[in-house]
Amino acid sequence: MITHSSYVVEPWRLRETELSLDVLAQSESVFALSNGHVGWRGNLDEGEPHGLPGAYLNGVHETRPLPYAEAGYGYPESGQTMINVTDGKVIRLLVDDHPCDLRYGELTAHERVLDFRTGVLHRTAEWTTPGGRAVRITSSRLVSLTQRAVAAVVYEVTPLDGPAAVAVQSELVANEQLPDTGGDPRVAAAIGSPLRPEEDFAQDTRLRLVHRTERSGQRVGAAADHLIEGPEGTLWSSQSEPDVSRLTVTATLEPGQRLRLVKFVAYGWSAERSLPAVHDQVDGAVAAARSTGWEGLVAEQREYLDRFWACADVEVGGDAQIQQAVRFALFHVLQAAARGEERAIPAKGLTGTGYDGHSFWDIESFVLPVLTSTAPQTVASVLRWRHATLPAARQRARQLGLAGAAFPWRTITGAECSAYWPAGTAAFHVNADIANAVIRYVTATGDMEFARGPGLELLVETARLWRSLGHHDTEGVFHLDGVTGPDEYSAVTHDNLYTNLMARRNLVAAAEAAVRYPERAAELGVDDEESAAWRDAAARIAVPYNAALGVHEQSEGFTRLQHWDFDATSPDQYPLLLHFPYFDLYRKQVVKQADLVLAMLTCPDAFTAEEKARNFAYYEPLTVRDSSLSACCQAVLAAETGHLRLAYAYLGEAALMDLENLEHNTRDGLHMASLAGTWIALVIGLGGMRHHDRPDGGPGALGDGADPTAAGARLGFAPRLPEPLSRLAFTVLVRGRRLRVDIRSSTVRYTLAEGGPLRLLHYGEPVTVTPSEPVELPVPPPAEVAEPEQPTGRRPADRLGRLAAAGSDADG
């Protein structure tokens, strides 16, 4: 869409200059607004036309049976699907009795602008009815980042060429008709009419609906109130029925006169609270929003985002598309998490029902690293949600005959929802991904209350799973057999390297945390023998390596498998999982997404520079990137191994995943992990940021009173800028310090914008930055290296050639 003729590249906004029905569904995703609790897709105010109507509440779902052709022990019995809840953004318009449907009459102008600095979506349209009357429609919409339950719309109508009888219908509508989702397993399973009515209300300008899901038993309430401005004679009335509560405002307007409606909407839900309690909750929230007023909500939103951008902005010189894309990405990642408050972050946030609204391991591994460095308070919330699901994870482990906790591959509530066990149950690495997020968060923030509470328990229970899942062979080597790593085209393998290295980090961190907090560890039943067993398993864990090839193996024996026949695979046969049986994929050397390459990103000190170069060169021709998670990882390792042009190409793919609909499913919602991957490719890739392990191989998690100027928090940078990027500047938060990194082609400047002295590594050499003395150091020129090949037809689009053809703005 960023290259669609209707879209303009701007540094702080996403602008659509005309309504294009061919990308309507995609536009609803990219213009979606959310705060992590409430989500509104970017549908047109009038409700139709639409691609996929959507209003979502984080955690509200319906359950459904999971059918099996052949049942087996341990298979999950039911799935969970995020549902479209009561839609409060609908404001229908009739002009001289003609419904405003932009497919009819003549649309002479239409523009939508999403402002990343204000968090407000603005719209302007000029429409001539089939009867010949022209009107101007303007609207502004927000989902509040400060008032968790609240969203609001300002809607205005002005006749342009003569008097017009105008009727505006502001609605709360439940059980909207949804389009057929088709057969793509990545798309949400449709559940028709999931909400059962319990209460409907309309009085004066106030509306309310309360419903309950039939199977999951969740009560959902929505309330609205309005402010009306119009000429003398403006009238309004309200009515309600089980699935619709409506305020109708009528006025006869002369040219230049305006009818203005301000709509405040509030949501609430609970699986436990009574109908009166939910009723009162939404009424109270909407009253508070009305008291704040539209201008007050906008001011609060701008203040919140000003604070965020001061800590999170990334400046890119030389590529205007990437500059817009990284701010678009950061804005949506923040929206997905800002007010989640101990709820999951779905894979597509609250922008659509893709992947059934489930949360996966990619939240901990891709989204949380970004938030840890930019908005760490949101990370604690997500990890507390994981902690709250420990009972379900423990129960799942018992069911599988294991100790500790087995966290689900995909879920909303904490129960496993994957009906395909090789890619679900066997993907135990999710445990280590969660543990690593705990380590990362505690290291970056020094939140010792979290560390000795939920953090310790998460580390202990995940470590217990590894010790019970694995075994020592006759030579004492510790193996993890029958697991699925990040690459879903290689299932149920032995000693997946990513899984083993991440499990090692998990085991060491759990043992160290138990020593650090002995009383709490004792309460969890940890004794010296168990802690020693964790350390022993970590020290002896298997690291598959093919000495003849000089490369690490993705899993034991992977390099001896037959290579996939890429030359015989046509471009329209990707993604492969939709055109070939898993059986065929599993027994060939073909990689869906970065796996061993991801291991080198997350555990950089487990490999030498030479090993990284050889590994990257070997796995690059095998990786088809049938997952949106892959490009950013490959960007990082391409940059580290000297392939800057390739890193730049992968950065572009990650950054434009949704803006160009590269996976062809942006209509179902945005890819939160790939959006986060834009920051990862820039900051960790081109910026060369790493959190290094200690010399003894420990993860570098800090204990009570530790100082980030010490070697324990080994934050390092080794920046590399490809042509034509002239500048990359970003801010990261480290233990209350705000570090600004400003990279040019030959120098980098480190500045402490807030906080005390910080010791870091610059190309491996220690440097101390103080608030009074920024440090400017040279960036060595990159070495000349030959680029590796990619699978036939899967080379990423070259950004240098693309920019030359487009004549991109060199100032970014």
Secondary structure in CASP SS format (residue, H / E / C, confidence):
PFRMAT SS
TARGET T0000
AUTHOR 0000-0000-0000
METHOD secondary structure of the structure
MODEL  1
M C 1.00
I C 1.00
T C 1.00
H C 1.00
S C 1.00
S C 1.00
Y E 1.00
V E 1.00
V E 1.00
E C 1.00
P C 1.00
W C 1.00
R E 1.00
L E 1.00
R E 1.00
E E 1.00
T C 1.00
E C 1.00
L C 1.00
S C 1.00
L H 1.00
D H 1.00
V H 1.00
L H 1.00
A H 1.00
Q H 1.00
S H 1.00
E H 1.00
S H 1.00
V H 1.00
F C 1.00
A C 1.00
L E 1.00
S E 1.00
N C 1.00
G C 1.00
H C 1.00
V E 1.00
G E 1.00
W E 1.00
R C 1.00
G C 1.00
N C 1.00
L C 1.00
D C 1.00
E C 1.00
G C 1.00
E C 1.00
P C 1.00
H C 1.00
G C 1.00
L C 1.00
P C 1.00
G C 1.00
A E 1.00
Y E 1.00
L E 1.00
N C 1.00
G C 1.00
V C 1.00
H E 1.00
E E 1.00
T E 1.00
R E 1.00
P E 1.00
L C 1.00
P C 1.00
Y C 1.00
A C 1.00
E C 1.00
A C 1.00
G C 1.00
Y C 1.00
G C 1.00
Y C 1.00
P C 1.00
E C 1.00
S E 1.00
G E 1.00
Q E 1.00
T E 1.00
M E 1.00
I C 1.00
N C 1.00
V C 1.00
T C 1.00
D E 1.00
G C 1.00
K C 1.00
V C 1.00
I E 1.00
R E 1.00
L E 1.00
L E 1.00
V E 1.00
D C 1.00
D C 1.00
H E 1.00
P E 1.00
C C 1.00
D C 1.00
L C 1.00
R C 1.00
Y C 1.00
G C 1.00
E E 1.00
L E 1.00
T E 1.00
A E 1.00
H E 1.00
E E 1.00
R E 1.00
V E 1.00
L E 1.00
D E 1.00
F C 1.00
R C 1.00
T C 1.00
G C 1.00
V E 1.00
L E 1.00
H E 1.00
R E 1.00
T E 1.00
A E 1.00
E E 1.00
W E 1.00
T E 1.00
T C 1.00
P C 1.00
G C 1.00
G C 1.00
R C 1.00
A E 1.00
V E 1.00
R E 1.00
I E 1.00
T E 1.00
S E 1.00
S E 1.00
R E 1.00
L E 1.00
V E 1.00
S C 1.00
L C 1.00
T C 1.00
Q C 1.00
R C 1.00
A C 1.00
V E 1.00
A E 1.00
A E 1.00
V E 1.00
V E 1.00
Y E 1.00
E E 1.00
V E 1.00
T E 1.00
P E 1.00
L C 1.00
D C 1.00
G C 1.00
P C 1.00
A E 1.00
A E 1.00
V E 1.00
A E 1.00
V E 1.00
Q E 1.00
S E 1.00
E E 1.00
L E 1.00
V E 1.00
A C 1.00
N C 1.00
E C 1.00
Q C 1.00
L C 1.00
P C 1.00
D C 1.00
T C 1.00
G C 1.00
G C 1.00
D C 1.00
P C 1.00
R C 1.00
V C 1.00
A C 1.00
A C 1.00
A C 1.00
I C 1.00
G C 1.00
S C 1.00
P C 1.00
L E 1.00
R E 1.00
P E 1.00
E E 1.00
E E 1.00
D E 1.00
F E 1.00
A E 1.00
Q E 1.00
D C 1.00
T C 1.00
R E 1.00
L E 1.00
R E 1.00
L E 1.00
V E 1.00
H E 1.00
R E 1.00
T E 1.00
E C 1.00
R C 1.00
S C 1.00
G C 1.00
Q C 1.00
R E 1.00
V E 1.00
G E 1.00
A E 1.00
A E 1.00
A E 1.00
D E 1.00
H E 1.00
L E 1.00
I E 1.00
E E 1.00
G C 1.00
P C 1.00
E C 1.00
G C 1.00
T C 1.00
L E 1.00
W E 1.00
S E 1.00
S E 1.00
Q E 1.00
S E 1.00
E E 1.00
P C 1.00
D C 1.00
V E 1.00
S E 1.00
R E 1.00
L E 1.00
T E 1.00
V E 1.00
T E 1.00
A E 1.00
T E 1.00
L E 1.00
E C 1.00
P C 1.00
G C 1.00
Q C 1.00
R C 1.00
L E 1.00
R E 1.00
L E 1.00
V E 1.00
K E 1.00
F E 1.00
V E 1.00
A E 1.00
Y E 1.00
G E 1.00
W E 1.00
S E 1.00
A C 1.00
E C 1.00
R C 1.00
S C 1.00
L H 1.00
P H 1.00
A H 1.00
V H 1.00
H H 1.00
D H 1.00
Q H 1.00
V H 1.00
D H 1.00
G H 1.00
A H 1.00
V H 1.00
A H 1.00
A H 1.00
A H 1.00
R H 1.00
S H 1.00
T H 1.00
G H 1.00
W H 1.00
E H 1.00
G H 1.00
L H 1.00
V H 1.00
A H 1.00
E H 1.00
Q H 1.00
R H 1.00
E H 1.00
Y H 1.00
L H 1.00
D H 1.00
R H 1.00
F H 1.00
W H 1.00
A H 1.00
C H 1.00
A H 1.00
D C 1.00
V E 1.00
E E 1.00
V E 1.00
G E 1.00
G C 1.00
D C 1.00
A H 1.00
Q H 1.00
I H 1.00
Q H 1.00
Q H 1.00
A H 1.00
V H 1.00
R H 1.00
F H 1.00
A H 1.00
L H 1.00
F H 1.00
H H 1.00
V H 1.00
L H 1.00
Q H 1.00
A H 1.00
A H 1.00
A C 1.00
R C 1.00
G C 1.00
E C 1.00
E C 1.00
R C 1.00
A C 1.00
I C 1.00
P C 1.00
A C 1.00
K C 1.00
G C 1.00
L C 1.00
T C 1.00
G C 1.00
T C 1.00
G H 1.00
Y H 1.00
D H 1.00
G H 1.00
H C 1.00
S E 1.00
F C 1.00
W H 1.00
D H 1.00
I H 1.00
E H 1.00
S H 1.00
F H 1.00
V H 1.00
L H 1.00
P H 1.00
V H 1.00
L H 1.00
T H 1.00
S H 1.00
T H 1.00
A C 1.00
P H 1.00
Q H 1.00
T H 1.00
V H 1.00
A H 1.00
S H 1.00
V H 1.00
L H 1.00
R H 1.00
W H 1.00
R H 1.00
H H 1.00
A H 1.00
T C 1.00
L H 1.00
P H 1.00
A H 1.00
A H 1.00
R H 1.00
Q H 1.00
R H 1.00
A H 1.00
R H 1.00
Q H 1.00
L C 1.00
G C 1.00
L C 1.00
A C 1.00
G C 1.00
A C 1.00
A C 1.00
F C 1.00
P C 1.00
W C 1.00
R C 1.00
T E 1.00
I C 1.00
T C 1.00
G C 1.00
A C 1.00
E C 1.00
C C 1.00
S C 1.00
A C 1.00
Y C 1.00
W C 1.00
P C 1.00
A C 1.00
G C 1.00
T C 1.00
A C 1.00
A C 1.00
F C 1.00
H H 1.00
V H 1.00
N H 1.00
A H 1.00
D H 1.00
I H 1.00
A H 1.00
N H 1.00
A H 1.00
V H 1.00
I H 1.00
R H 1.00
Y H 1.00
V H 1.00
T H 1.00
A H 1.00
T H 1.00
G C 1.00
D C 1.00
M H 1.00
E H 1.00
F H 1.00
A H 1.00
R H 1.00
G H 1.00
P H 1.00
G H 1.00
L H 1.00
E H 1.00
L H 1.00
L H 1.00
V H 1.00
E H 1.00
T H 1.00
A H 1.00
R H 1.00
L H 1.00
W H 1.00
R H 1.00
S H 1.00
L H 1.00
G C 1.00
H E 1.00
H E 1.00
D C 1.00
T C 1.00
E C 1.00
G C 1.00
V C 1.00
F E 1.00
H E 1.00
L C 1.00
D C 1.00
G C 1.00
V E 1.00
T C 1.00
G C 1.00
P C 1.00
D C 1.00
E C 1.00
Y C 1.00
S C 1.00
A C 1.00
V C 1.00
T E 1.00
H C 1.00
D C 1.00
N C 1.00
L H 1.00
Y H 1.00
T H 1.00
N H 1.00
L H 1.00
M H 1.00
A H 1.00
R H 1.00
R H 1.00
N H 1.00
L H 1.00
V H 1.00
A H 1.00
A H 1.00
A H 1.00
E H 1.00
A H 1.00
A H 1.00
V H 1.00
R H 1.00
Y C 1.00
P H 1.00
E H 1.00
R H 1.00
A H 1.00
A H 1.00
E H 1.00
L C 1.00
G C 1.00
V C 1.00
D C 1.00
D H 1.00
E H 1.00
E H 1.00
S H 1.00
A H 1.00
A H 1.00
W H 1.00
R H 1.00
D H 1.00
A H 1.00
A H 1.00
A H 1.00
R C 1.00
I E 1.00
A C 1.00
V C 1.00
P C 1.00
Y E 1.00
N E 1.00
A C 1.00
A C 1.00
L C 1.00
G C 1.00
V E 1.00
H E 1.00
E C 1.00
Q C 1.00
S C 1.00
E C 1.00
G C 1.00
F H 1.00
T H 1.00
R H 1.00
L C 1.00
Q E 1.00
H E 1.00
W C 1.00
D C 1.00
F C 1.00
D C 1.00
A C 1.00
T C 1.00
S C 1.00
P H 1.00
D H 1.00
Q H 1.00
Y C 1.00
P C 1.00
L H 1.00
L H 1.00
L H 1.00
H C 1.00
F C 1.00
P C 1.00
Y H 1.00
F H 1.00
D H 1.00
L H 1.00
Y H 1.00
R C 1.00
K E 1.00
Q E 1.00
V C 1.00
V E 1.00
K C 1.00
Q C 1.00
A C 1.00
D C 1.00
L H 1.00
V H 1.00
L H 1.00
A H 1.00
M H 1.00
L H 1.00
T H 1.00
C C 1.00
P H 1.00
D H 1.00
A H 1.00
F C 1.00
T C 1.00
A H 1.00
E H 1.00
E H 1.00
K H 1.00
A H 1.00
R H 1.00
N H 1.00
F H 1.00
A H 1.00
Y H 1.00
Y H 1.00
E H 1.00
P H 1.00
L H 1.00
T E 1.00
V C 1.00
R C 1.00
D C 1.00
S C 1.00
S C 1.00
L C 1.00
S H 1.00
A H 1.00
C H 1.00
C H 1.00
Q H 1.00
A H 1.00
V H 1.00
L H 1.00
A H 1.00
A H 1.00
E H 1.00
T C 1.00
G C 1.00
H C 1.00
L H 1.00
R H 1.00
L H 1.00
A H 1.00
Y H 1.00
A H 1.00
Y H 1.00
L H 1.00
G H 1.00
E H 1.00
A H 1.00
A H 1.00
L C 1.00
M C 1.00
D C 1.00
L C 1.00
E C 1.00
N C 1.00
L C 1.00
E C 1.00
H C 1.00
N C 1.00
T H 1.00
R H 1.00
D H 1.00
G C 1.00
L C 1.00
H C 1.00
M H 1.00
A H 1.00
S H 1.00
L H 1.00
A H 1.00
G H 1.00
T H 1.00
W H 1.00
I H 1.00
A H 1.00
L H 1.00
V H 1.00
I H 1.00
G H 1.00
L H 1.00
G C 1.00
G C 1.00
M C 1.00
R E 1.00
H E 1.00
H E 1.00
D C 1.00
R C 1.00
P C 1.00
D C 1.00
G C 1.00
G C 1.00
P C 1.00
G C 1.00
A C 1.00
L C 1.00
G C 1.00
D C 1.00
G C 1.00
A C 1.00
D C 1.00
P C 1.00
T C 1.00
A C 1.00
A C 1.00
G C 1.00
A C 1.00
R E 1.00
L E 1.00
G E 1.00
F E 1.00
A C 1.00
P C 1.00
R C 1.00
L C 1.00
P C 1.00
E C 1.00
P C 1.00
L C 1.00
S C 1.00
R E 1.00
L E 1.00
A E 1.00
F E 1.00
T E 1.00
V E 1.00
L E 1.00
V E 1.00
R C 1.00
G C 1.00
R E 1.00
R E 1.00
L E 1.00
R E 1.00
V E 1.00
D E 1.00
I E 1.00
R E 1.00
S C 1.00
S C 1.00
T E 1.00
V E 1.00
R E 1.00
Y E 1.00
T E 1.00
L E 1.00
A E 1.00
E E 1.00
G C 1.00
G C 1.00
P C 1.00
L E 1.00
R E 1.00
L E 1.00
L E 1.00
H E 1.00
Y C 1.00
G C 1.00
E E 1.00
P E 1.00
V E 1.00
T E 1.00
V E 1.00
T E 1.00
P C 1.00
S C 1.00
E E 1.00
P C 1.00
V E 1.00
E E 1.00
L E 1.00
P E 1.00
V C 1.00
P C 1.00
P C 1.00
P C 1.00
A C 1.00
E C 1.00
V C 1.00
A C 1.00
E C 1.00
P C 1.00
E C 1.00
Q C 1.00
P C 1.00
T C 1.00
G C 1.00
R C 1.00
R C 1.00
P C 1.00
A C 1.00
D C 1.00
R H 1.00
L H 1.00
G H 1.00
R H 1.00
L H 1.00
A H 1.00
A H 1.00
A H 1.00
G C 1.00
S C 1.00
D C 1.00
A C 1.00
D C 1.00
G C 1.00
END
